[in-house]
């Protein structure tokens, strides 16, 4: 089974943290050990860390990071227009925009690695209720899957448009995190928190529909493996986030009205 990793890399350019799959395996192993066991043991006899300054810088950095990927990515896709949007293939190595496609995809993968810090901060602040299965699984899945897609299918192509859906939601999400970190009063007044989850649901739906639309195109040579992975993942995440939305925002209202 592991012989599949003996296949040549889809892109001959191997970038740090996006080359050998060992890098993501090591990162995720350390991440899971810390957030599920070691971090909790470490913080057991310590007061929660406030980290307000660190969180403000982190959240602003995330907003800027995601904004750069989104604006540059949209310009690349819709202005430079190197793709047929109904059948987006990875650009050939000699294409004049290949370096742009590769850089955008690489930045997105690095952004998913950076997202792991969300959970690290929860552990250090002793916010155990926020370290749910959905949260940890989603972060780990995004890092591992983005690396696998780069490893076996290359940078960009069909995946790139789906990345734009994701970074757009994250721009809003980290904007919320920054605003909520100002003070408890500000946090309680942010009525639009639930709409972030709704935005994520719309994101997964759009990803699924884009895969379905690409799949039914005649004579489309876009990788079926990529389409299967993204459509399955988006459907699974849609179900998981729907359950979270119902449990968090709908069931409490029903109980309260009763």
TIPATI-473765 format. One record per atom (N, C-alpha, C): x, y, z. Coordinates in pm, whole numbers, padded with zeros to 5 digits, always signed. Example, Ala and Ser with C-alpha at 12.3 -4.5 7.8 and 13.67 -1.06 7.14 Angstrom:
2
+01319-00569+00780 +01230-00450+00780 +01320-00330+00780 +01285-00225+00708 +01367-00106+00714 +01290+00003+00787 
//
This chain:
258
+00082-00122+00000 +00000+00000+00000 +00085+00126+00000 +00192+00123+00078 +00280+00239+00087 +00362+00258-00040 +00356+00162-00132 +00429+00175-00257 +00382+00295-00338 +00262+00342-00309 +00209+00457-00382 +00298+00580-00363 +00368+00585-00249 +00456+00698-00222 +00588+00689-00297 +00609+00579-00368 +00727+00566-00452 +00707+00633-00588 +00583+00672-00617 +00556+00740-00743 +00628+00874-00748 +00670+00918-00865 +00735+01049-00875 +00640+01160-00831 +00696+01269-00781 +00615+01383-00741 +00546+01442-00863 +00420+01484-00845 +00345+01542-00957 +00412+01669-01008 +00472+01744-00918 +00546+01865-00955 +00691+01846-00914 +00785+01862-01006 +00927+01839-00972 +00982+01939-00871 +00915+02052-00856 +00959+02154-00760 +00906+02118-00622 +00995+02080-00531 +00956+02044-00395 +00989+02160-00301 +00886+02213-00238 +00901+02327-00149 +00896+02283-00004 +00958+02358+00088 +00958+02320+00230 +00817+02297+00284 +00800+02187+00357 +00673+02146+00419 +00569+02100+00318 +00604+02099+00189 +00511+02052+00086 +00576+01947-00003 +00693+01899+00036 +00762+01797-00040 +00729+01659+00014 +00820+01599+00086 +00796+01467+00145 +00678+01474+00241 +00592+01371+00237 +00475+01366+00324 +00515+01352+00470 +00641+01314+00495 +00688+01300+00633 +00674+01430+00711 +00692+01543+00643 +00685+01672+00713 +00546+01693+00773 +00441+01664+00696 +00306+01680+00749 +00274+01576+00855 +00325+01454+00838 +00302+01350+00938 +00364+01391+01071 +00486+01444+01068 +00554+01487+01190 +00478+01603+01254 +00441+01703+01174 +00369+01819+01225 +00239+01777+01291 +00162+01691+01225 +00032+01651+01278 +00046+01560+01400 +00151+01478+01403 +00174+01394+01520 +00202+01479+01643 +00291+01577+01628 +00323+01668+01739 +00198+01747+01779 +00123+01793+01679 +00000+01869+01704 -00099+01788+01786 -00126+01665+01744 -00224+01582+01813 -00178+01543+01953 -00050+01512+01966 +00002+01480+02099 -00012+01598+02194 +00015+01718+02144 +00009+01836+02231 -00134+01870+02269 -00224+01875+02170 -00360+01923+02199 -00445+01818+02271 -00414+01691+02252 -00495+01587+02314 -00438+01535+02445 -00307+01554+02467 -00247+01496+02588 -00145+01588+02656 -00030+01611+02588 +00081+01678+02653 +00047+01820+02696 -00024+01895+02611 -00059+02032+02645 -00148+02041+02766 -00241+01950+02779 -00333+01951+02893 -00258+01916+03023 -00165+01823+03010 -00083+01789+03127 +00002+01910+03167 +00060+01976+03068 +00145+02093+03094 +00067+02204+03163 -00057+02227+03121 -00137+02338+03175 -00217+02301+03300 -00211+02175+03339 -00295+02127+03450 -00271+02206+03578 -00146+02240+03607 -00113+02309+03732 -00084+02457+03711 -00123+02509+03595 -00100+02650+03566 -00231+02721+03536 -00233+02849+03563 -00350+02929+03528 -00356+02948+03377 -00475+02968+03323 -00486+02991+03179 -00407+03115+03137 -00340+03105+03023 -00268+03220+02969 -00367+03311+02896 -00352+03443+02912 -00443+03537+02847 -00411+03552+02699 -00285+03577+02668 -00238+03584+02528 -00311+03687+02443 -00363+03793+02505 -00442+03890+02428 -00360+03956+02317 -00240+03998+02352 -00155+04062+02251 -00118+03966+02139 -00082+03844+02178 -00045+03743+02079 -00163+03712+01986 -00282+03699+02045 -00401+03666+01965 -00438+03778+01869 -00422+03903+01913 -00452+04015+01825 -00360+04015+01704 -00231+03994+01728 -00134+03990+01618 -00163+03871+01527 -00190+03755+01589 -00217+03633+01512 -00340+03649+01424 -00449+03702+01482 -00573+03715+01405 -00561+03818+01293 -00494+03929+01320 -00472+04029+01214 -00386+03967+01104 -00282+03893+01146 -00195+03827+01048 -00272+03728+00961 -00365+03655+01024 -00446+03559+00949 -00538+03630+00850 -00599+03741+00893 -00685+03817+00802 -00605+03863+00681 -00486+03917+00706 -00402+03967+00597 -00353+03853+00507 -00312+03744+00569 -00263+03627+00494 -00372+03575+00401 -00492+03553+00455 -00602+03502+00374 -00646+03602+00268 -00639+03731+00300 -00677+03834+00203 -00582+03835+00085 -00452+03822+00111 -00352+03819+00004 -00379+03700-00088 -00403+03582-00029 -00429+03464-00112 -00556+03483-00194 -00660+03540-00131 -00789+03556-00199 -00779+03655-00315 -00723+03773-00289 -00715+03876-00393 -00624+03830-00507 -00507+03778-00472 -00413+03732-00574 -00472+03612-00651 -00537+03522-00577 -00595+03405-00641 -00708+03441-00736 -00795+03535-00695 -00904+03577-00782 -00851+03648-00907 -00747+03727-00889 -00685+03793-01004 -00629+03689-01101 -00563+03589-01043 -00503+03483-01126 -00611+03406-01201 -00720+03371-01133 -00824+03287-01194 -00913+03365-01290 -00957+03485-01248 -01062+03555-01323 -01011+03668-01413 -00888+03716-01387 -00832+03823-01470 -00729+03766-01567 -00630+03695-01513 -00531+03631-01601 -00595+03518-01682 -00691+03449-01622 -00773+03347-01689 -00692+03238-01760 -00608+03165-01687 -00535+03055-01752 -00617+02926-01758 -00737+02924-01695 -00815+02801-01686 -00948+02812-01763 -01000+02697-01798 -01140+02683-01836 -01212+02648-01705 -01296+02737-01654 -01354+02720-01521 -01440+02595-01508 -01490+02543-01618 -01570+02421-01611 -01483+02295-01610 -01354+02312-01632 -01262+02198-01632 -01121+02249-01605 -01092+02271-01477 -00966+02335-01438 -00856+02231-01420 -00762+02229-01513 -00647+02139-01504 -00527+02212-01445 -00438+02135-01383 -00311+02190-01337 -00233+02240-01457 -00178+02359-01447 -00105+02417-01559 +00023+02338-01588 +00061+02325-01715 +00187+02255-01748 +00308+02332-01695 +00418+02261-01681 +00537+02320-01619 +00591+02439-01698 +00571+02441-01828 +00626+02550-01908 +00528+02665-01928 +00415+02661-01859 +00317+02770-01872 +00371+02896-01805 +00343+03011-01864 +00397+03138-01811 +00344+03172-01673 +00229+03117-01635 +00170+03146-01503 +00186+03029-01405 +00270+02933-01441 +00288+02817-01354 +00344+02857-01218 +00440+02948-01214 +00499+02988-01086 +00396+03055-00996 +00303+03131-01056 +00197+03194-00979 +00104+03089-00921 +00063+02993-01004 -00023+02884-00958 +00043+02807-00844 +00171+02776-00861 +00244+02700-00760 +00256+02779-00630 +00287+02907-00639 +00302+02990-00520 +00171+03003-00443 +00061+03026-00514 -00070+03038-00449 -00107+02909-00376 -00087+02797-00440 -00120+02668-00378 -00030+02642-00259 +00095+02679-00271 +00190+02659-00160 +00153+02748-00040 +00117+02873-00068 +00076+02963+00040 -00048+02910+00111 -00138+02852+00034 -00260+02797+00094 -00225+02682+00187 -00134+02594+00143 -00093+02482+00229 -00027+02535+00357 +00061+02632+00346 +00124+02690+00464 +00019+02753+00556 -00084+02812+00497 -00192+02871+00577 -00265+02765+00658 -00284+02646+00601 -00350+02538+00674 -00262+02489+00789 -00131+02491+00769 -00040+02456+00878 -00048+02561+00989 -00050+02688+00950 -00061+02796+01048 -00192+02787+01127 -00299+02742+01063 -00428+02729+01131 -00423+02638+01253 -00326+02547+01258 -00314+02457+01372 -00292+02533+01502 -00242+02656+01492 -00218+02737+01611 -00347+02771+01684 -00460+02767+01613 -00589+02791+01680 -00605+02700+01801 -00581+02571+01778 -00599+02472+01885 -00492+02486+01992 -00370+02518+01951 -00262+02540+02049 -00301+02650+02146 -00357+02758+02094 -00400+02869+02179 -00514+02826+02271 -00605+02742+02222 -00713+02692+02308 -00656+02616+02427 -00554+02533+02401 -00491+02454+02508 -00426+02547+02610 -00348+02644+02562 -00277+02735+02653 -00372+02824+02731 -00490+02851+02676 -00591+02933+02745 -00690+02847+02822 -00670+02714+02818 -00754+02616+02888 -00900+02628+02845 -00920+02640+02714 -01054+02645+02657 -01090+02506+02604 -01100+02410+02695 -01118+02270+02655 -01249+02248+02581 -01353+02324+02612 -01482+02304+02548 -01476+02331+02397 -01379+02413+02356 -01368+02447+02215 -01284+02347+02136 -01217+02256+02208 -01135+02156+02141 -01223+02034+02116 -01310+02045+02018 -01404+01938+01984 -01342+01846+01880 -01407+01731+01861 -01362+01638+01756 -01365+01707+01621 -01473+01781+01593 -01487+01850+01465 -01373+01948+01444 -01339+02025+01547 -01233+02125+01535 -01098+02059+01503 -01061+01958+01582 -00930+01894+01565 -00926+01818+01432 -01030+01744+01401 -01034+01667+01277 -01024+01759+01156 -01100+01867+01158 -01101+01961+01045 -00962+02018+01018 -00894+02063+01123 -00761+02122+01106 -00660+02019+01057 -00660+01900+01118 -00565+01797+01078 -00593+01750+00936 -00720+01734+00904 -00760+01687+00771 -00714+01785+00663 -00731+01915+00687 -00696+02014+00586 -00547+02014+00557 -00465+02000+00660 -00319+01997+00639 -00279+01874+00559 -00328+01758+00603 -00287+01632+00540 -00338+01622+00396 -00463+01662+00375 -00522+01650+00241 -00459+01747+00142 -00435+01871+00186 -00372+01968+00095 -00233+01920+00054 -00162+01856+00148 -00029+01803+00115 -00040+01686+00018 -00135+01596+00041 -00151+01481-00048 -00187+01525-00190 -00274+01625-00202 -00313+01673-00335 -00193+01733-00409 -00109+01806-00336 +00013+01862-00397 +00107+01748-00438 +00119+01651-00349 +00212+01540-00374 +00175+01459-00498 +00045+01426-00513 +00005+01334-00619 -00056+01401-00742 -00104+01525-00728 -00170+01591-00842 -00107+01725-00880 -00018+01774-00795 +00050+01899-00828 -00017+02021-00766 +00042+02137-00791 -00006+02263-00736 -00116+02321-00826 -00230+02355-00765 -00331+02431-00837 -00434+02347-00909 -00479+02397-01024 -00582+02330-01100 -00718+02342-01034 -00795+02234-01037 -00931+02231-00984 -00937+02275-00838 -00832+02243-00763 -00830+02272-00620 -00830+02423-00594 -00771+02500-00683 -00746+02641-00655 -00873+02720-00633 -00977+02696-00713 -01102+02769-00697 -01166+02735-00563 -01156+02609-00522 -01209+02568-00392 -01135+02636-00278 -01007+02659-00298 -00928+02732-00197 -00980+02873-00178 -01027+02935-00286 -01079+03072-00277 -01204+03079-00190 -01291+02978-00200 -01408+02972-00112 -01363+02968+00034 -01262+02886+00060 -01215+02866+00197 -01150+02990+00256 -01062+03055+00182 -00992+03171+00238 -01087+03290+00257 -01192+03299+00173 -01291+03405+00191 -01362+03391+00325 -01402+03268+00358 -01466+03243+00488 -01369+03273+00602 -01243+03236+00584 -01144+03257+00690 -01112+03405+00710 -01121+03485+00607 -01104+03630+00624 -01208+03684+00723 -01332+03642+00706 -01439+03686+00795 -01422+03624+00934 -01388+03498+00938 -01376+03427+01066 -01269+03486+01155 -01152+03512+01099 -01045+03568+01181 -01071+03715+01213 -01149+03783+01128 -01193+03917+01163 -01282+03913+01286 -01368+03812+01293 -01452+03794+01412 -01366+03764+01534 -01269+03673+01518 -01182+03638+01630 -01110+03760+01684 -01063+03846+01591 -00994+03967+01635 -01089+04058+01712 -01209+04079+01658 -01306+04167+01725 -01345+04112+01862 -01364+03979+01870 -01406+03919+01997 -01295+03920+02100 -01169+03933+02056 -01058+03934+02151 -01039+04070+02218 -01113+04171+02172 -01097+04305+02229 -01142+04309+02374 -01261+04255+02400 -01312+04249+02538 -01434+04159+02539 -01476+04119+02660 -01593+04034+02673 -01718+04107+02626 -01728+04237+02653 -01845+04314+02610 -01859+04314+02459 -01745+04332+02390 -01747+04331+02245 -01787+04193+02195 -01734+04089+02259 -01763+03952+02218 -01912+03922+02226 -01978+03967+02334 -02120+03940+02352 -02207+04015+02253 -02156+04126+02198 -02235+04207+02106 -02221+04164+01960 -02135+04066+01933 -02111+04022+01795 -02218+03920+01756 -02330+03970+01713 -02446+03887+01679 -02423+03800+01556 -02321+03832+01477 -02303+03762+01351 -02214+03638+01360 -02187+03593+01484 -02102+03476+01501 -02158+03354+01427 -02289+03329+01440 -02346+03208+01379 -02340+03211+01227 -02332+03332+01171 -02328+03342+01025 -02193+03297+00968 -02092+03290+01053 -01964+03234+01008 -01982+03085+00977 -02052+03014+01067 -02080+02873+01042 -02167+02856+00918 -02266+02944+00899 -02347+02939+00778 -02261+02962+00654 -02164+03053+00666 -02072+03077+00555 -01990+02954+00524 -01950+02880+00627 -01876+02757+00606 -01962+02651+00536 -02089+02646+00574 -02180+02552+00509 -02197+02586+00361 -02212+02715+00331 -02222+02759+00192 -02094+02724+00116 -01979+02742+00183 -01850+02709+00122 -01845+02562+00083 -01883+02472+00174 -01879+02329+00143 -01978+02293+00032 -02093+02358+00032 -02191+02334-00074 -02137+02377-00210 -02073+02495-00215 -02017+02545-00340 -01904+02454-00390 -01824+02404-00298 -01717+02313-00336 -01774+02185-00396 -01878+02132-00334 -01940+02010-00384 -02001+02033-00522 -02073+02145-00537 -02138+02173-00665 -02035+02196-00777 -01922+02261-00742 -01817+02282-00842 -01760+02148-00889 -01742+02056-00793 -01693+01922-00829 -01794+01850-00918 -01921+01858-00879 -02025+01790-00957 -02034+01847-01098 -02026+01980-01109 -02034+02044-01240 -01916+02004-01327 -01798+01999-01268 -01679+01958-01343 -01690+01812-01387 -01744+01729-01299 -01753+01586-01327 -01839+01556-01448 -01946+01633-01467 -02039+01603-01576 -01999+01667-01709 -01888+01742-01710 -01845+01804-01835 -01789+01698-01930 -01836+01698-02053 -01783+01599-02149 -01638+01631-02188 -01560+01527-02202 -01420+01540-02246 -01335+01624-02151 -01372+01628-02023 -01291+01702-01924 -01184+01610-01868 -01060+01655-01874 -00948+01572-01828 -00902+01608-01687 -00981+01693-01616 -00945+01725-01478 -00942+01596-01396 -00848+01587-01304 -00826+01464-01229 -00952+01418-01156 -00997+01296-01185 -01112+01239-01115 -01079+01214-00968 -00953+01182-00939 -00914+01161-00800 -00934+01286-00716 -00895+01401-00770 -00912+01528-00698 -01061+01556-00678 -01141+01534-00782 -01285+01559-00772 -01348+01470-00666 -01309+01341-00663 -01365+01249-00563 -01326+01292-00422 -01200+01328-00403 -01153+01365-00269 -01225+01491-00220 -01230+01595-00303 -01289+01722-00260 -01440+01710-00242 -01508+01641-00333 -01653+01627-00320 -01690+01546-00196 -01617+01437-00171 -01645+01355-00052 -01616+01433+00076 -01502+01503+00078 -01465+01580+00196 -01564+01693+00222 -01606+01764+00117 -01699+01875+00135 -01835+01826+00182 -01880+01711+00131 -02008+01654+00176 -02000+01613+00323 -01888+01549+00361 -01870+01508+00500 -01865+01629+00593 -01788+01731+00554 -01778+01851+00636 -01912+01924+00645 -01990+01923+00536 -02121+01987+00538 -02210+01922+00645 -02208+01789+00649 -02288+01717+00749 -02239+01749+00890 -02108+01746+00911 -02051+01770+01043 -02080+01912+01092 -02061+02011+01005 -02085+02149+01043 -02234+02178+01060 -02319+02107+00985 -02464+02121+01003 -02505+02072+01141 -02450+01959+01183 -02479+01908+01316 -02433+02006+01424 -02314+02065+01402 -02263+02165+01496 -02356+02286+01502 -02402+02333+01387 -02490+02450+01382 -02622+02422+01454 -02681+02305+01429 -02806+02270+01494 -02790+02260+01645 -02683+02194+01688 -02659+02175+01830 -02630+02306+01902 -02559+02398+01832 -02515+02523+01896 -02620+02633+01889 -02690+02645+01777 -02775+02762+01756 -02925+02734+01748 -02965+02610+01716 -03108+02581+01701 -03164+02511+01825 -03098+02405+01871 -03149+02332+01987 -03161+02418+02113 -03062+02507+02144 -03079+02592+02262 -03203+02681+02256 -03238+02730+02136 -03356+02814+02122 -03483+02732+02146 -03484+02607+02099 -03600+02520+02120 -03620+02493+02267 -03509+02462+02338 -03516+02432+02482 -03563+02557+02557 -03510+02673+02520 -03545+02797+02588 -03692+02831+02568 -03745+02812+02447 -03885+02842+02420 -03977+02747+02495 -03930+02621+02508 -04013+02525+02583 -04017+02562+02731 
//
